[in-house]
């Protein structure tokens, strides 16, 4: 099940939580019938952004959190 529009994951800055982000991307792409090539590109972009937030932004401090969600529009969706 995917989060509702505007809902966000709020995860501690820990590499173990990347799997939650991967699951979010997978669920959203399944709902929107994203093809395999685009799914791979989206997965890489979103997980890389979260990794950067964990390691460069929050210095791996699990007391700091990262919020990630998505918004859907007519034929598009955006991860934020």
C-alpha positions, 0 to 999 in steps of 0.5 A: 500500500502506498502513502496517500498524496502528501503523506511522507515517510519520516525516517531516522538517518540510518542506512538500514532505512534505505529499504523503506525508501526502496519499498516506497519507490517500488509501490508508487511505480507499481501503482503508476505502471512504470516500465522497468527502465524508468523504475530503475532510473527513479529508484537510483535517483531517489535512493541516491538523494536519500543516501546523500541526505543521510551521509552528507546532510545529517552526517549519519546521525540517527537522531536527525530525520529525513522526510520523503513522500510523493505527490501525484498529478494527472499523469505524473508523480513527484518524489519530494 
